[in-house]
Amino acid sequence: MSSAIWRQHFTFNKYSQIAARALRQSLNEAERVQAERRGLTVVRYQSWEDGKGGEQVYLNPPEQKKDVTKSAAV
């Protein structure tokens, strides 16, 4: 048997996606949430006309981080 028998059934991208999902599911809760956040991507596109770029549009806008200012006063 060949070690690459999975190639008959799906692509390497699909194989790596399955392996990554299995790894994330095996992590404990705090580490799993951090790993899932790293997996998110931000996609944007830009229309070009006459050699000039237009406005960039987000397909999946990034999450806005909330700035929490901590003070010493209680």
Secondary structure, 3 states (H helix, E strand, C coil): CCCCHHHHCCCHHHHHHHHHHHHHHHCCHHHHHHHHHHHCCCCEEEEEECCEEEEEEECCCCCCCCCCCCCCCC
